[in-house]
Amino acid sequence: MSSTNRDWPSQDSKGYAAATLSGDTDATSTEQKVTERAEPQPTARTCPWCDSPNVQLVQRGYAGLTDERDQFLICASCQRTTFEIVAKSSREMRMGRYKTGDLYQDRAQNTRYTISRVLRSGSNEFLLYLKPWREQPDRSVT
């Protein structure tokens, strides 16, 4: 087997690759840098019920500070828990018949959510992405 000489991409100080084409004599004209994307800034979360910016995000995950199955916000002002992601098993999905666009009720907090997305995350786990649902006052003209 003959080994070939390849030019592997080098990385700049931020870890972005700068690729060069092998076989070219003028490397400066053929060097192509991967365009740097602006890093997304985290959005400032507010409580959907009282619009307070004083909230704590508890992220879903089994690694880290917590072993939470769900992702939610805890508001320091109104003391309400607002779910963003709820994990359900296959059995719970069959019994609850959850689907996109339906309402999800949290009976412990007496709140309702609209299911914005259902994602299958494993062989026996589904993730429900939720958006808080505020009841609209009836504006019928009498």
Sequence and secondary structure as in RCSB ss.txt:
>XXXX:A:sequence
MSSTNRDWPSQDSKGYAAATLSGDTDATSTEQKVTERAEPQPTARTCPWCDSPNVQLVQRGYAGLTDERDQFLIC
ASCQRTTFEIVAKSSREMRMGRYKTGDLYQDRAQNTRYTISRVLRSGSNEFLLYLKPWREQPDRSVT
>XXXX:A:secstr
         EE TTS EEE  TT S HHHH EE              TTT  S EEEE  BSSSS  BSSEEEEE
TTT  EEEEEEEEEHHHHHHHT  TTSEEEETTTTEEEEEEEEEE SSSEEEEEEEE          
